[in-house]
Amino acid sequence: MVMMKSREEAIEDMTLMLMYLTCFGERSGDTIYLRTWKNYPFDVVDTLCDKDLIDTRHGNKSAYILDEGKRRAEELLKEYGIGI
C-alpha cells in the first residue's frame, strides 16, 4: 500500500532530491563536503535545516548537505525510481 504524503512533504522530498542531484563536492583538507545552491522556497530550506538534512546560514546562496540528508536523498531517489 502506498502511503500518501502531504503537499508539503512532497515538496520537501523533491527539494532535497534536487539539491542532492545538483550538488557539487567542496574539498576541505581530506574531507569532501556536498554543497548545493539553495534557490528554493525559504520555508522549505528552513524545514530541511530544522530536520538536520542540510546546513546553511541565512544570506548564503548555498547549503551543505549533511550525512543524514545524503542518506535520505538517496533513499527518496530509490523510492521515486530515479537512478543516479
C-alpha atoms as an extended CHARMM CRD file, in Angstrom:
* protein
*
        84  EXT
         1         1  MET       CA              0.0000000000        0.0000000000        0.0000000000  PROA      1               0.0000000000
         2         2  VAL       CA              1.3790000000        3.4160000000       -0.9840000000  PROA      2               0.0000000000
         3         3  MET       CA              1.4050000000        5.9860000000        1.7910000000  PROA      3               0.0000000000
         4         4  MET       CA              0.0470000000        9.3540000000        0.6810000000  PROA      4               0.0000000000
         5         5  LYS       CA              2.2010000000       12.3490000000        1.5080000000  PROA      5               0.0000000000
         6         6  SER       CA              1.0300000000       15.8570000000        2.1170000000  PROA      6               0.0000000000
         7         7  ARG       CA              1.8360000000       18.5210000000       -0.4380000000  PROA      7               0.0000000000
         8         8  GLU       CA              4.4080000000       19.9940000000        1.9700000000  PROA      8               0.0000000000
         9         9  GLU       CA              6.1140000000       16.6280000000        2.4960000000  PROA      9               0.0000000000
        10        10  ALA       CA              6.2930000000       16.0470000000       -1.2580000000  PROA      10              0.0000000000
        11        11  ILE       CA              7.8250000000       19.4940000000       -1.7960000000  PROA      11              0.0000000000
        12        12  GLU       CA             10.4100000000       18.8340000000        0.9270000000  PROA      12              0.0000000000
        13        13  ASP       CA             11.2630000000       15.4340000000       -0.5740000000  PROA      13              0.0000000000
        14        14  MET       CA             11.5960000000       16.7970000000       -4.0860000000  PROA      14              0.0000000000
        15        15  THR       CA             13.6230000000       19.8040000000       -2.9660000000  PROA      15              0.0000000000
        16        16  LEU       CA             16.0610000000       17.5620000000       -1.0940000000  PROA      16              0.0000000000
        17        17  MET       CA             16.3420000000       15.2580000000       -4.1210000000  PROA      17              0.0000000000
        18        18  LEU       CA             17.0120000000       18.2070000000       -6.4480000000  PROA      18              0.0000000000
        19        19  MET       CA             19.5710000000       19.6420000000       -4.0440000000  PROA      19              0.0000000000
        20        20  TYR       CA             21.3340000000       16.2760000000       -3.9360000000  PROA      20              0.0000000000
        21        21  LEU       CA             21.1650000000       15.7180000000       -7.7030000000  PROA      21              0.0000000000
        22        22  THR       CA             22.6830000000       19.1520000000       -8.3860000000  PROA      22              0.0000000000
        23        23  CYS       CA             25.2530000000       19.2220000000       -5.5850000000  PROA      23              0.0000000000
        24        24  PHE       CA             28.9890000000       19.5540000000       -6.0720000000  PROA      24              0.0000000000
        25        25  GLY       CA             31.9310000000       18.4730000000       -3.9430000000  PROA      25              0.0000000000
        26        26  GLU       CA             33.9290000000       21.0240000000       -1.9960000000  PROA      26              0.0000000000
        27        27  ARG       CA             37.2320000000       19.8580000000       -0.5400000000  PROA      27              0.0000000000
        28        28  SER       CA             38.4920000000       20.9750000000        2.8310000000  PROA      28              0.0000000000
        29        29  GLY       CA             41.6700000000       19.1210000000        3.6940000000  PROA      29              0.0000000000
        30        30  ASP       CA             40.9650000000       15.4090000000        3.2830000000  PROA      30              0.0000000000
        31        31  THR       CA             37.1960000000       15.8460000000        3.5130000000  PROA      31              0.0000000000
        32        32  ILE       CA             34.8100000000       16.4750000000        0.6320000000  PROA      32              0.0000000000
        33        33  TYR       CA             31.5830000000       18.2500000000        1.5490000000  PROA      33              0.0000000000
        34        34  LEU       CA             28.4720000000       18.1810000000       -0.6300000000  PROA      34              0.0000000000
        35        35  ARG       CA             27.4390000000       21.7230000000       -1.4210000000  PROA      35              0.0000000000
        36        36  THR       CA             24.3170000000       22.8440000000       -3.2720000000  PROA      36              0.0000000000
        37        37  TRP       CA             22.6220000000       26.0470000000       -4.3150000000  PROA      37              0.0000000000
        38        38  LYS       CA             19.5290000000       26.8310000000       -2.2990000000  PROA      38              0.0000000000
        39        39  ASN       CA             17.3180000000       28.6310000000       -4.8000000000  PROA      39              0.0000000000
        40        40  TYR       CA             14.1980000000       27.1030000000       -3.3240000000  PROA      40              0.0000000000
        41        41  PRO       CA             11.3840000000       28.4690000000       -1.1650000000  PROA      41              0.0000000000
        42        42  PHE       CA             12.8030000000       29.7780000000        2.1080000000  PROA      42              0.0000000000
        43        43  ASP       CA             10.3160000000       27.8730000000        4.2490000000  PROA      43              0.0000000000
        44        44  VAL       CA             11.3220000000       24.5580000000        2.6430000000  PROA      44              0.0000000000
        45        45  VAL       CA             15.0440000000       25.2960000000        3.0850000000  PROA      45              0.0000000000
        46        46  ASP       CA             14.3870000000       26.2430000000        6.7200000000  PROA      46              0.0000000000
        47        47  THR       CA             12.4690000000       22.9950000000        7.2960000000  PROA      47              0.0000000000
        48        48  LEU       CA             15.2910000000       20.9090000000        5.7990000000  PROA      48              0.0000000000
        49        49  CYS       CA             17.7090000000       22.7480000000        8.1190000000  PROA      49              0.0000000000
        50        50  ASP       CA             15.4590000000       22.1490000000       11.1240000000  PROA      50              0.0000000000
        51        51  LYS       CA             15.4340000000       18.4280000000       10.2600000000  PROA      51              0.0000000000
        52        52  ASP       CA             19.2810000000       18.4300000000       10.1380000000  PROA      52              0.0000000000
        53        53  LEU       CA             19.3110000000       17.3650000000        6.4830000000  PROA      53              0.0000000000
        54        54  ILE       CA             21.1790000000       20.4590000000        5.2770000000  PROA      54              0.0000000000
        55        55  ASP       CA             23.1860000000       23.2280000000        6.9170000000  PROA      55              0.0000000000
        56        56  THR       CA             23.1640000000       26.8280000000        5.7840000000  PROA      56              0.0000000000
        57        57  ARG       CA             23.3660000000       30.3580000000        7.0660000000  PROA      57              0.0000000000
        58        58  HSD       CA             20.7940000000       32.9950000000        6.2070000000  PROA      58              0.0000000000
        59        59  GLY       CA             22.1650000000       35.2000000000        3.4750000000  PROA      59              0.0000000000
        60        60  ASN       CA             24.2920000000       32.4420000000        1.9270000000  PROA      60              0.0000000000
        61        61  LYS       CA             23.3190000000       31.2870000000       -1.5410000000  PROA      61              0.0000000000
        62        62  SER       CA             24.4740000000       27.7390000000       -0.9080000000  PROA      62              0.0000000000
        63        63  ALA       CA             23.9900000000       24.9940000000        1.6620000000  PROA      63              0.0000000000
        64        64  TYR       CA             25.8100000000       21.8480000000        2.7350000000  PROA      64              0.0000000000
        65        65  ILE       CA             24.0630000000       18.5020000000        2.5170000000  PROA      65              0.0000000000
        66        66  LEU       CA             24.6500000000       16.6990000000        5.8020000000  PROA      66              0.0000000000
        67        67  ASP       CA             25.2010000000       12.9350000000        6.1160000000  PROA      67              0.0000000000
        68        68  GLU       CA             21.5660000000       12.3430000000        7.0890000000  PROA      68              0.0000000000
        69        69  GLY       CA             20.4410000000       14.4900000000        4.1550000000  PROA      69              0.0000000000
        70        70  LYS       CA             22.5750000000       12.4490000000        1.7640000000  PROA      70              0.0000000000
        71        71  ARG       CA             21.1840000000        9.2080000000        3.1480000000  PROA      71              0.0000000000
        72        72  ARG       CA             17.6040000000       10.4690000000        2.9640000000  PROA      72              0.0000000000
        73        73  ALA       CA             18.0270000000       11.8530000000       -0.5730000000  PROA      73              0.0000000000
        74        74  GLU       CA             19.4150000000        8.5310000000       -1.8110000000  PROA      74              0.0000000000
        75        75  GLU       CA             16.5170000000        6.6970000000       -0.1330000000  PROA      75              0.0000000000
        76        76  LEU       CA             13.9960000000        9.0370000000       -1.7600000000  PROA      76              0.0000000000
        77        77  LEU       CA             15.5850000000        8.6680000000       -5.1920000000  PROA      77              0.0000000000
        78        78  LYS       CA             15.1350000000        4.9070000000       -4.9190000000  PROA      78              0.0000000000
        79        79  GLU       CA             11.5590000000        5.3650000000       -3.6620000000  PROA      79              0.0000000000
        80        80  TYR       CA             10.7340000000        7.5760000000       -6.6470000000  PROA      80              0.0000000000
        81        81  GLY       CA             12.5410000000        5.2330000000       -9.0660000000  PROA      81              0.0000000000
        82        82  ILE       CA             15.2500000000        7.7430000000      -10.0230000000  PROA      82              0.0000000000
        83        83  GLY       CA             18.6200000000        6.1900000000      -10.7510000000  PROA      83              0.0000000000
        84        84  ILE       CA             21.8640000000        8.0310000000      -10.1600000000  PROA      84              0.0000000000
